[in-house]
Structures are given as structure tokens and as C-alpha cells.
Amino acid sequence: MKRGHRRIETQLAVIGTGIAGFAASIFALKRGLDVAQFGHSGAMAYTTGYLDLLGVHGQRIRQDPWAALDELRRDEPQHPMSKLSNPTIRTAFDGFTDALCDMGIGYTKAGEQNLSGLLPNGVAKPTLSVPKTMLPGIAAREAGARTLVLDFDGLQGFSAKAFEVNFAERWPALKSARLTFPDMENRQVFPEVLARSLENRATQEALAGLIRPLLNGAEYVGVPAILGMHAPDEIRARMEHAIGATLFEIPTIPPAVPGIRLRECFERAFPDMGVKLEPQLKVSNVEFGRSGATLFLHGPMEDLEIEASAVLLATGRFLSGGLKSDQHRLSEPLLDLPILQPDGRQEWFRHEYLDPRGHPINRLGIEVDSAFRPVMPDGDPVNERLFAAGAILAHQDWVRQRSGAGLAIATAYAATEAAAAMLA
Ligand SMILES: Cc1cc2nc3c(=O)[nH]c(=O)nc-3n(C[C@H](O)[C@H](O)[C@H](O)COP(=O)(O)OP(=O)(O)OC[C@H]3O[C@@H](n4cnc5c(N)ncnc54)[C@H](O)[C@@H]3O)c2cc1C
């Protein structure tokens, strides 16, 4: 059968469907740009759903991310977020969380202080914005409130007992119990399957009916993140009413529902918002010309050729395929962008695995100028029409700094603003 061939023209081509890529498309739409976005699965399915800005700086856990950013600018001037002011980062963060709320997934607005987001293994971590379904759990822990946390027979990725035991000392009013999820007897179950099953009202009612008799005076009920895939806030409200106690979600280990939920939310909303989105296709080649770039993609049925006036690269790190390594060096596989790196891989890691300074390899990546354009070793932009954002950038260690989403959102905003200015 003859393969199809499709040609698309766009002002901005966003390469990558992680948080940076989706944020870039949102900001570009707000700027009135015509946007096309391409990518595949990546790190997003692994996220807790929390949006971190800066949770660790100076080897200290920070409750004050904005003050920590001021220190970051002083201590790490090459860090990508050091190129941006706090008001700019706040504008970006608010723009992203507002868009999520408009698309149907409630997120809290960034405050002055970090929140202590609950994690599946019964510890907490600093983060700036959380899904509204998870917020009551933070309040319950802070108040030491009477709380029942639940898991399910056969559930992989979350143990209510472990959660209870690890929090026991500081949260003695926390108790746990195990239920059999409706119609899921005698089998292994995964959070994604339970979330899809809770889209059904009858399942919501059946589960609420099982939880109610277990309350025993609990004011709060915590469940793993399974409250549906498409309208978690509505499902939470409905079940909370049926149970008679405040209900909240706790992230599970990856792959987890909150990231899949975000991805499906963008996939649902973007086409109506005007983004030409191909969420299952990777770009295989890019050629730059005088007035833009041509992107080449090969789908199962057809080939795509995209004519774009500007390109924003947000392809992530190793897990998502944005960076690669062999025995000798790191590379950026799509455009072969320069990566400033040591001569040999013996310099990639420190001797001690748990060295508090982290490993140098985690800070290698794409160097950009103040307009977030990838640069050559001499500092000149690789191409005036090429911009980059997110975890692929050099001079940051988002895992150690607890800054995954914040870095992605803030740099996507800055790169999109720069692209819009170039296209104006
Ligand atoms: C286990 C885990 C837990 C996390 N928890 C948190 C958390 O609690 N809080 C938080 O703030 N952040 C968290 N994150 C980080 C967050 O999910 C993102 O990794 C981070 O925000 C970086 O996003 P990104 O868009 O730059 O890259 P990624 O999310 O890695 O996305 C890169 C995208 O580029 C695509 N791509 C790669 N090559 C191509 C190509 N040639 N053509 C087209 N597309 C391509 C990939 O398919 C992918 O969609 C977590 C990540 C992991 C892995």
C-alpha cells in the first residue's frame, strides 16, 4: 500500500510532549502563535503530579522557594532559572496552573512557601503546587488529623500499611486498612486500571459504600491516586459526599495516574484549542533553511513534513531520548547540538554514589544564551530560529534540586517568549 504524505505549516514547532513541551504550547497559544507539537511518551508518566519549583538549595530542604531562587542566582549564575526573574517565573507557573484548571484538572496556585507533598512511602517532600485532589492530605498531616488511609488487595505501587508505619511517630492518628476493590477480586491490580474503573459512577458508589463502615471517626480518608482519569475533582467531590469524610489522593510509585492524567488532559484539550498535536510521533530529522525549518516524521501510515518558522526543542534527558550516551561521550541525537563535556566518562560521576554535591553528568546538557537558543562552543546561537527548554538544558540537576516541573515551565515560558519576539 502506498504511504500517505502530509505537509503542515506552522509558526512554532514544539518537539517533545513532556511538561516543557506542553507548557510551551500553552504559552505560544497565549501569544497568538500557530503551534504544532510532536512527541512520544517520556518522563511525564513517572511524575507524582506535584509541580516542584525549587525544593533543595545549598544542600538544604527549602520551604521558601522564592528566596532560594534569589540564592540560586547568586550561587549558580549559569543555572537556566538564574536567567529569569522571580516575577517571570511566577507568571509562567501561574499561566501553567491556570491552564490546567481551565482544562479540567484542578491545581493549587503557587504560594509564597513550599507545601509538604505526601509521598507513597510515608514521607513528605517540598513542592509548590499540587493537584487539588491531593491538597487535603497535606492539611491532614499538618493537623495530625484522624485519618484513614486505604489500599487494595493485589494493588501494585502503594502500601497503606507502609504509609502508616513511616508516618506513625509524627502522625499517630493515622490508621490504615485494606479493601477489595469492587469487581477486582483475586488479581493483581494497577492504579491506572483502578482509575479508569472509577470513571464509572456505579464503581464510585460501590467503593464509597465499602469505605463508609471503616471510618471509625476518621475525618479524612486517603486513597492512592486512582480517582478517575478525566475529572478527578468531580469524582473526589462525589465520593467525599457519599463517604462523609474529606477524601484525598496520595501519589503512587511510577508509572502513576497523575502524569498519565496530565498527558491525556493535554491530548484531549489541545486539538480544540488549535494545537496540531501528534503525541505518538517522534521527529526523525530537522533541516534548517533561510526562513525556517523542515521537520520530518514517519508515522505507521504516513510521513509528515512540517514547515516551521521556529523550533522549540524540549526532548528531555536520557529517559525520554533527548540525550544519549555511549562509552565515551554524551550526544543530542536529533540535531547533534554541542554539549560541553569532560574528555572521558571517568569525570561523569563522583566516587561516592551518595555524594551530596550530586554527579556532574546530571548537569551536562544543552547550553543556551539569554534568549534560550542553543549555542555553539563560541557562544553564538546554533540557529536564530532554534530554542530549547526543560530538562535537556545544562547547568541544572532537577532531581537533586527538586525543580522538575518548575524548570520545565519557567524555561518553556522564556523560550516561547523569545521565539514569539523573533517571529514578530
Ligand atoms: C520518576 C520521576 C518522578 C518525577 N516526579 C516529579 C515531581 O514530583 N515533581 C516535579 O516537578 N517533577 C517530577 N518529575 C519530572 C518531570 O516529569 C519532567 O521530567 C520534568 O519536568 C522535565 O520535563 P521535560 O518536558 O523537559 O522532559 P520530559 O518529560 O522528559 O519530556 C521529553 C519529551 O520529549 C519527547 N522526545 C524525545 N525525543 C523526541 C523526538 N526526537 N521527537 C519528538 N519528541 C521527542 C519524549 O517522548 C518526551 O515526550 C519526575 C520525573 C520522573 C522521571
PDBQT file of the ligand as one rigid body, heavy atoms in Angstrom, charges set to zero:
ROOT
HETATM    1  C1  LIG A 501      10.311   9.233  38.429  1.00  0.00    +0.000 C 
HETATM    2  C2  LIG A 501      10.032  10.687  38.177  1.00  0.00    +0.000 A 
HETATM    3  C3  LIG A 501       9.334  11.411  39.129  1.00  0.00    +0.000 A 
HETATM    4  C4  LIG A 501       9.094  12.765  38.930  1.00  0.00    +0.000 A 
HETATM    5  N1  LIG A 501       8.432  13.461  39.889  1.00  0.00    +0.000 NA
HETATM    6  C5  LIG A 501       8.303  14.791  39.769  1.00  0.00    +0.000 A 
HETATM    7  C6  LIG A 501       7.700  15.567  40.799  1.00  0.00    +0.000 A 
HETATM    8  O1  LIG A 501       7.275  15.042  41.825  1.00  0.00    +0.000 OA
HETATM    9  N2  LIG A 501       7.623  16.914  40.628  1.00  0.00    +0.000 N 
HETATM   10  C7  LIG A 501       8.103  17.552  39.523  1.00  0.00    +0.000 A 
HETATM   11  O2  LIG A 501       8.034  18.774  39.443  1.00  0.00    +0.000 OA
HETATM   12  N3  LIG A 501       8.664  16.836  38.503  1.00  0.00    +0.000 NA
HETATM   13  C8  LIG A 501       8.779  15.493  38.602  1.00  0.00    +0.000 A 
HETATM   14  N4  LIG A 501       9.363  14.765  37.593  1.00  0.00    +0.000 N 
HETATM   15  C9  LIG A 501       9.944  15.500  36.445  1.00  0.00    +0.000 C 
HETATM   16  C10 LIG A 501       9.011  15.765  35.276  1.00  0.00    +0.000 C 
HETATM   17  O3  LIG A 501       8.163  14.690  34.996  1.00  0.00    +0.000 OA
HETATM   18  C11 LIG A 501       9.803  16.027  33.982  1.00  0.00    +0.000 C 
HETATM   19  O4  LIG A 501      10.781  15.038  33.820  1.00  0.00    +0.000 OA
HETATM   20  C12 LIG A 501      10.494  17.286  34.006  1.00  0.00    +0.000 C 
HETATM   21  O5  LIG A 501       9.567  18.263  34.335  1.00  0.00    +0.000 OA
HETATM   22  C13 LIG A 501      11.179  17.565  32.639  1.00  0.00    +0.000 C 
HETATM   23  O6  LIG A 501      10.253  17.702  31.634  1.00  0.00    +0.000 OA
HETATM   24  P1  LIG A 501      10.674  17.860  30.110  1.00  0.00    +0.000 P 
HETATM   25  O7  LIG A 501       9.428  18.192  29.369  1.00  0.00    +0.000 OA
HETATM   26  O8  LIG A 501      11.842  18.747  29.960  1.00  0.00    +0.000 OA
HETATM   27  O9  LIG A 501      11.197  16.426  29.648  1.00  0.00    +0.000 OA
HETATM   28  P2  LIG A 501      10.440  15.033  29.556  1.00  0.00    +0.000 P 
HETATM   29  O10 LIG A 501       9.311  14.976  30.476  1.00  0.00    +0.000 OA
HETATM   30  O11 LIG A 501      11.491  14.016  29.648  1.00  0.00    +0.000 OA
HETATM   31  O12 LIG A 501       9.810  15.031  28.075  1.00  0.00    +0.000 OA
HETATM   32  C14 LIG A 501      10.569  14.916  26.909  1.00  0.00    +0.000 C 
HETATM   33  C15 LIG A 501       9.668  14.579  25.740  1.00  0.00    +0.000 C 
HETATM   34  O13 LIG A 501      10.402  14.646  24.522  1.00  0.00    +0.000 OA
HETATM   35  C16 LIG A 501       9.991  13.583  23.686  1.00  0.00    +0.000 C 
HETATM   36  N5  LIG A 501      11.024  13.347  22.677  1.00  0.00    +0.000 N 
HETATM   37  C17 LIG A 501      12.286  12.892  22.829  1.00  0.00    +0.000 A 
HETATM   38  N6  LIG A 501      12.888  12.821  21.602  1.00  0.00    +0.000 NA
HETATM   39  C18 LIG A 501      11.976  13.242  20.683  1.00  0.00    +0.000 A 
HETATM   40  C19 LIG A 501      11.980  13.400  19.251  1.00  0.00    +0.000 A 
HETATM   41  N7  LIG A 501      13.047  13.082  18.503  1.00  0.00    +0.000 N 
HETATM   42  N8  LIG A 501      10.858  13.851  18.659  1.00  0.00    +0.000 NA
HETATM   43  C20 LIG A 501       9.759  14.182  19.383  1.00  0.00    +0.000 A 
HETATM   44  N9  LIG A 501       9.696  14.044  20.737  1.00  0.00    +0.000 NA
HETATM   45  C21 LIG A 501      10.796  13.590  21.353  1.00  0.00    +0.000 A 
HETATM   46  C22 LIG A 501       9.737  12.436  24.636  1.00  0.00    +0.000 C 
HETATM   47  O14 LIG A 501       8.932  11.463  24.031  1.00  0.00    +0.000 OA
HETATM   48  C23 LIG A 501       9.038  13.190  25.789  1.00  0.00    +0.000 C 
HETATM   49  O15 LIG A 501       7.691  13.322  25.497  1.00  0.00    +0.000 OA
HETATM   50  C24 LIG A 501       9.555  13.404  37.743  1.00  0.00    +0.000 A 
HETATM   51  C25 LIG A 501      10.212  12.660  36.759  1.00  0.00    +0.000 A 
HETATM   52  C26 LIG A 501      10.469  11.324  36.966  1.00  0.00    +0.000 A 
HETATM   53  C27 LIG A 501      11.216  10.570  35.909  1.00  0.00    +0.000 C 
ENDROOT
TORSDOF 0
